[in-house]
Amino acid sequence: MSIHSSMRGGPDQGFMTGYLEALALVERLHRLLLDVIKDEFERVGVLEINAVQALLLFNIGDNEVTAGELKTRGYYQGSNVSYNLKKLVDMGFMHHQRCEIDRRSVRVRLTERGREIRDIVSQLFARHADGLESKGVLGASGIEDITTSLRRMERYWTDQIRYIY
């Protein structure tokens, strides 16, 4: 680290390089996850749903939720979630019903067809977890370390959004 960067309060160059590599890796992993899900659905012959929609069904699971709740939980962004929920309802993967209290809000839950998609994703993830562990790629402590670090980063970014602007 140069004296100038420490005097300006800038990040250590090595840390900055590592941070940028971590950001690029998170982006690549997300895109790769979507590709893995897409490939699984092609393998089993389910072609009418995309990977984002399948992941949405997986994350909803057995819950009954609103689009707002999904956004609040941090799973999805704005119109993207509303668009995909509408498509999933139209294709018969979800039921929707207006809330009794707030008629503007719509609650959604999986249909039998949606639960089948959720189960395909769940089985895929179970195979991956088994493979990661059995092949020695990553053990329980490694997963815990990754999760802890990512949660810290999530809290930091959330704080930046809430308190800086």
HELIX and SHEET records of a PDB file:
HELIX    1   1 ILE A    3  ARG A    8  1                                   6    
HELIX    2   2 GLN A   13  ARG A   43  1                                  31    
HELIX    3   3 ALA A   51  ILE A   60  1                                  10    
HELIX    4   4 ALA A   67  THR A   72  1                                   6    
HELIX    5   5 GLY A   78  ASP A   90  1                                  13    
HELIX    6   6 GLU A  112  SER A  134  1                                  23    
HELIX    7   7 ALA A  140  ILE A  164  1                                  25    
SHEET    1   A 3 VAL A  65  THR A  66  0                                        
SHEET    2   A 3 VAL A 106  LEU A 110 -1                                        
SHEET    3   A 3 MET A  94  ARG A  98 -1                                        
END                                                                             
